[in-house]
Amino acid sequence: DNIPSNKFEELSKDNPFKVFMFKSKDDYEGLYNSYNAERNWSPNGMVVRGHEGIDIMSDMGTPIYAVASGTIARFGWNQYGGWRINIKLDDAPYYTYYAHMSRYADGMYLGKHVKAGELIGYVGDTGYGPEGTSGKFAPHLHFGLYDLNMDSLSPFDFLVNLEKNYFNK
């Protein structure tokens, strides 16, 4: 079942995210800013690069929900992110990126419009290799934010603000 988006419509207009990606604080280990931290896997060998998102540790198979409404712009396997979904947001000039999923929710496909709070997939440990690669790291959701030119931005402050409002910390 989906999370109702109207619960958090009063968030700051500066925050493009309307619904937290997990239903409960028990579904994840908390937020840690791993944006731009060093990563060294690449398809061509070990190359140091900046991490283009934040990792949110969670149990394998935990449901993931869309943080905002939009259209699925990229879908399928990515060597870095494994099974992933990239969503062009309706009401903000951003794309959100959900990676390392174990599987997609039923009915997900390229071009599908999803609503804030809609179930899109499940936490996994896929990626860092050819299609089907898994188990190279602990299960987690890699969550990224990109502008319309696909330049990576830190989603951390938006998520901290959203988490605080969502769980009334």
Solvent accessible surface area in square Angstrom, and as a share of the most:
residue,aa,sasa,rsa
1,D,137,0.71
2,N,87,0.45
3,I,10,0.05
4,P,82,0.52
5,S,42,0.27
6,N,104,0.53
7,K,123,0.52
8,F,16,0.06
9,E,111,0.50
10,E,166,0.75
11,L,15,0.08
12,S,57,0.37
13,K,195,0.83
14,D,118,0.61
15,N,3,0.02
16,P,11,0.07
17,F,0,0.00
18,K,53,0.23
19,V,0,0.00
20,F,0,0.00
21,M,0,0.00
22,F,0,0.00
23,K,80,0.34
24,S,41,0.26
25,K,82,0.35
26,D,137,0.71
27,D,41,0.21
28,Y,15,0.06
29,E,144,0.65
30,G,27,0.26
31,L,34,0.17
32,Y,161,0.61
33,N,74,0.38
34,S,8,0.05
35,Y,60,0.23
36,N,102,0.52
37,A,38,0.30
38,E,131,0.59
39,R,56,0.20
40,N,84,0.43
41,W,37,0.13
42,S,10,0.07
43,P,57,0.36
44,N,143,0.74
45,G,37,0.35
46,M,144,0.64
47,V,80,0.46
48,V,98,0.56
49,R,67,0.24
50,G,31,0.30
51,H,10,0.05
52,E,83,0.37
53,G,0,0.00
54,I,0,0.00
55,D,25,0.13
56,I,0,0.00
57,M,65,0.29
58,S,11,0.07
59,D,112,0.58
60,M,99,0.44
61,G,34,0.32
62,T,14,0.08
63,P,49,0.31
64,I,1,0.00
65,Y,9,0.03
66,A,0,0.00
67,V,0,0.00
68,A,6,0.04
69,S,31,0.20
70,G,0,0.00
71,T,51,0.30
72,I,2,0.01
73,A,43,0.33
74,R,117,0.43
75,F,65,0.27
76,G,14,0.13
77,W,43,0.15
78,N,43,0.22
79,Q,83,0.37
80,Y,77,0.29
81,G,3,0.02
82,G,0,0.00
83,W,65,0.23
84,R,28,0.10
85,I,0,0.00
86,N,2,0.01
87,I,0,0.00
88,K,63,0.27
89,L,4,0.02
90,D,73,0.38
91,D,133,0.69
92,A,18,0.14
93,P,77,0.48
94,Y,45,0.17
95,Y,40,0.15
96,T,0,0.00
97,Y,26,0.10
98,Y,0,0.00
99,A,1,0.01
100,H,12,0.05
101,M,0,0.00
102,S,41,0.26
103,R,132,0.48
104,Y,41,0.16
105,A,7,0.06
106,D,136,0.71
107,G,52,0.50
108,M,19,0.09
109,Y,123,0.47
110,L,110,0.55
111,G,45,0.43
112,K,39,0.16
113,H,89,0.40
114,V,0,0.00
115,K,138,0.59
116,A,8,0.07
117,G,0,0.00
118,E,30,0.13
119,L,35,0.17
120,I,0,0.00
121,G,0,0.00
122,Y,32,0.12
123,V,1,0.00
124,G,0,0.00
125,D,20,0.10
126,T,10,0.06
127,G,0,0.00
128,Y,40,0.15
129,G,4,0.04
130,P,103,0.65
131,E,122,0.55
132,G,52,0.50
133,T,25,0.14
134,S,63,0.40
135,G,55,0.53
136,K,116,0.49
137,F,47,0.19
138,A,54,0.42
139,P,38,0.24
140,H,13,0.06
141,L,0,0.00
142,H,16,0.07
143,F,0,0.00
144,G,0,0.00
145,L,1,0.00
146,Y,20,0.08
147,D,36,0.19
148,L,93,0.46
149,N,123,0.63
150,M,57,0.25
151,D,80,0.41
152,S,29,0.18
153,L,62,0.31
154,S,49,0.31
155,P,0,0.00
156,F,39,0.16
157,D,113,0.59
158,F,47,0.19
159,L,0,0.00
160,V,50,0.29
161,N,58,0.30
162,L,0,0.00
163,E,10,0.04
164,K,110,0.47
165,N,56,0.29
166,Y,17,0.06
167,F,43,0.18
168,N,124,0.64
169,K,141,0.60
